[in-house]
């Protein structure tokens, strides 16, 4: 090799090495990018998985109460409608097929509707003022709906006697068995006539203190001192949801005699009900006994 060739090689060697280095980086990046990018097969598998995801029965079943809220012992209409899934093939087979059988029965269950905080169960004969309790007691908290349209059922009945938030279940009986469907949005609200006029509070204790203050101090002009507010268990026959209906005993002292209670210490019982599962509280009623 001549001196000239040696000088030329010495000059181009670093450039060649640098070029080879850049080429190796480019190959590495392409390999990494190829790994990151999903293949066409993976894309198809993802699409197939999305198509297979089934709606839940509770998403296809719609429940409505007319009116809602409803007053105790008043006329109530319950409607159930079953909507068709996006893929109508699901109506013929699979886990949703039972919703679309022609011979099925649609039943609505209102747990706790036959409770009665004013009497003891069982009630063998209808009692005035407890018509709703008697109706639901005889029906065992269930009522069967009749076809009223395409994929629609309804029934006219009577609202429960006792005010509360009732979480409803839909039962579909078909040839394949019995399916119980639940949805937290299916709430029957039974409120008294004056409910909307009553002020609500953040806690049951605030509602009780405000009720005592208005009923004694503002209406009667007698000062009242609350000593103790304690939550109690609902009565044994009362099966209403105690997350939203609560019973309290309240110990308080009156500064002087009133037309109803004499001066001194007393115990009063309060029922407090929530407006909605996340709503404020209102005093539902009070008395010397639960």
C-alpha angles and dihedrals in degrees: 000000000000124000089249092055090047092053092048092050091047089053098047099039096083090046091051093048091050091050091051089049092054091048091052091051091050092052091048093051092049091050092050092046090051090054093049096048112081115237121243088253091056090049091053091048090053092050091049091051090052092050093050095055105112127215115242119248089242089060092056099041116079122195125194133179123204111232108014116204093038128185120244116276092006129129113281131187120202121197130189124189127183114209124207118251119242090251104052090196086079088068091065102048142003133047095324098051093094089067091064103043111126096220096052127123124223117211130178119211121200105189112212095016091121093054116119120195090185100055144019124265143263099061110196095179132037114264123207109254092020099075093127093049092051093047094052092041091057091045092048090236091300133104127185118226126218127223109268102165144339106329088343133117132182143175136191115222142139127279120245117271096231121070116238147114105275119199107213130213128202118217119198116195115198139155089274093057140266123320123194113207123194134186124177089221093064099095126154109204116206109187132164121253094259095048099109092051093055117095117239131217139200095247136024090242092056090050092051095048091049091049092051092047093051096042096047112019101034100033099034102024093232121129117236130198118202110218103176140358114195130177115233134194117263115255115280094254094045108098098171117130107277092200088074104021116055136179121214136182114216125199114200142159126229117212093214144359121296130193088258107029132028125233116284140043123348141170121221129180122224133194112206123190132193120233092224136345090280099023136105128278132255132187107252098185145324140205147148090275133032 
